[in-house]
Amino acid sequence: MLQIENLTKVYDDGTVALDNVSFEVPDGEFLVVLGLSGAGKSTLLRCINRLIKPTAGRIIWDGEDVTAAKGDELRRIRRHIGMIFQEFNLVERASVLTNVLSGRLGYVNPWLSIFHYFPKEEIDRAMRNLERVGIANLAHKRADELSGGQRQRVGIARALMQEPRLMLADEPVASLDPVLAHSILRYLEQLNREDGITVICSLHFLDLVRRYATHVVGLKDGQVVFQGLPEEITDQRFKEIYGEEAERVTIT
């Protein structure tokens, strides 16, 4: 169980990115965080794994206070929280295999990893994860030679190296065309259903939310304006999240 309690984040310039946000995510959910750009979605995800330090509030995961964790305790918690980024965050000049292996840095000898030395069992693990996302044949290609969809699959394989129990996906399909968007979300759905990994994914498009989410949290101006099931997002609810001038956009 992940519990977000009165979470607030105010940046140094005074921007209130999150304002007293509270909700719970039971294990095994595919939770979508829905909202406009600037609503606080990325800040929320980065607070959960402490890439960003919250200003106030608490994040409790399986009874542990993530917001209070430091040092070795925080590193131990982060080992089991995978992160998939909108902009992929790959080392462009490195091979696909090396990028995937970087997801294992929390488990292997750091001195050996500096020289890109990984034990055979870790290389085998990386290849299995690449096979799972359908790009094992690209293992020795450089990341900058890949398409956007292929890069995002590298990002998923890298996150799987952490053996995560929680997967955070920050707008993972924002830069992809509709066919690739569904492809990436189906991989996340598979991990959620077959591996029992809890997924928290931020998205823009309502039809994707209805197709993949088990529950939804709607953010507007850093505040929660909706919590419920995808099918409960009526036209009025949609406008509460996106504003009165909003129109639904379909991605097919």
QUILINSUL-V962458 format. One record per backbone hydrogen bond with DSSP energy under -0.5 kcal/mol. NH is the residue of the N-H (numbers start at 1). CO is the residue of the C=O. If there is no record, write none. Layout:
nh->[NH	NH]
co->[CO	CO]
//
This chain:
nh->[2	3	3	4	5	5	6	7	8	9	11	14	17	17	18	19	21	23	25	29	31	31	32	33	34	34	35	39	44	45	46	47	48	49	50	51	52	54	55	56	58	60	61	61	62	62	64	66	66	67	68	69	69	73	74	75	76	77	78	79	80	80	81	82	82	84	88	89	92	94	96	97	99	100	101	102	103	104	105	107	108	113	114	115	115	116	117	118	122	123	124	125	126	127	128	129	130	131	132	133	134	135	138	139	141	143	144	145	146	151	152	153	154	155	156	157	158	159	160	161	161	162	163	165	166	167	168	169	170	170	171	171	174	176	181	182	183	184	185	186	187	188	189	190	191	192	193	194	195	195	196	197	198	199	200	201	202	203	207	209	210	211	212	213	214	215	216	217	218	219	220	222	223	225	225	226	228	232	233	234	238	239	240	241	242	243	246	252]
co->[25	1	60	23	3	58	4	21	56	18	15	11	9	15	9	222	7	4	2	26	29	199	215	201	32	217	203	36	40	41	42	43	44	45	47	46	46	52	8	8	5	3	59	64	1	60	61	59	64	59	65	65	66	70	70	71	72	73	74	75	76	77	78	80	166	168	85	87	90	91	141	139	95	96	97	98	100	101	102	104	104	109	110	111	112	113	112	116	119	119	120	121	122	123	124	125	126	127	128	129	131	130	135	136	138	94	92	142	143	147	148	149	150	151	152	153	154	155	156	157	158	159	160	80	80	198	82	200	84	168	169	202	171	173	177	178	179	180	181	182	183	184	185	186	187	188	189	190	190	191	192	191	165	29	167	31	169	33	249	205	206	207	208	209	30	30	228	32	226	34	223	39	220	218	223	218	216	229	230	232	234	235	236	237	238	239	243	250]
//
